[in-house]
Amino acid sequence: MTEPTALPGRPRGGALSGQATARAHCVLAPNPSPMTLDGTNTWIVAEPDSDLAVVIDPGPLDEGHLRAVIDTAERAGKRVALTLLTHGHPDHADGAGRFAELTRTAVRALDPTLRLGGEGLDAGDVITTGGLELRVVPTPGHTADSLSFHLPADRAVLTGDTVLGRGTTVVAHPDGRLGDYLDSLRRLRALTVDDGVATVLPGHGPVLNDAQGAVEFYLAHRAHRLAQVETAVEAGHRTPGEIVASVYADVDRSLWPAAELSVRAQLDYLGEHGLIDG
């Protein structure tokens, strides 16, 4: 059995729900699946001495989970004052409308269609609620509207689906684009090098204690998959389905539809860069 310390990013053992850093607490949604891993991580983020909290990704429309998030905040002596979304996929955002009703908060997101009662989010925005500082980092690629949130005080970054706590994420073609995703990974790597970010608080899976190691693993993995796809095309595989069967033969078939989205993104990238015939 592989020890967690040997895995990319050094995933933290123990329960996923609970206090992850001085300012971030995870409440795990009850929606496990091959795509969501153990379920969606809903994050409650607040200054320890503040009575106000920010919630990132309320998760699916599950009344029990939404109320559990509120109860967790209240037991810590905090009131939810703002809701943020890393992106609009249902497992992260479907509960946002109901959560906004329950907490009487605005929902801020990059996608205007997901916003409720408040302004949007843009690159470089700094959110200050109850003394908390969160910096908005654009990380498109998994989806066009994907954002991460840099939590400087904890040397942490909340990555949504851009970096997961286990495995790798899908580039959800056609909305997601591989070139954007690679740029986003490099942007996250710069946070680890230039800003001292050490911890990844992901949208699914365990907390990662080695942010730089995780991002570098993702970059190497993407380069490896891209080379495999290019080789598959040169060997005569033409359709995304054929390429998935060749390149992802060792991956659970339940994940092949998601892998096909990534392959389509990879084919677009290779064609745009003149590495295969378009």
Salt bridges, closest charged atoms under 4 A:
ASP38 OD2 - ARG166 NH1 3.27
GLU47 OE2 - ARG23 NE 2.77
ASP57 OD2 - HIS92 ND1 2.83
GLU63 OE2 - ARG67 NE 2.99
GLU63 OE2 - ARG98 NH2 2.92
ASP91 OD2 - HIS92 NE2 3.32
ASP91 OD2 - HIS204 NE2 2.99
GLU101 OE1 - ARG98 NH1 2.97
ASP125 OD2 - ARG108 NH2 3.86
GLU133 OE2 - ARG135 NE 2.57
ASP154 OD1 - ARG23 NH1 2.60
ASP161 OD2 - HIS87 NE2 3.29
ASP161 OD1 - HIS92 NE2 2.96
ASP161 OD2 - HIS142 NE2 3.23
ASP161 OD1 - HIS204 NE2 3.13
ASP183 OD1 - ARG186 NH1 3.01
GLU260 OE2 - ARG264 NH2 3.04
ASP268 OD2 - HIS173 NE2 2.79
GLU272 OE2 - ARG177 NH2 2.62
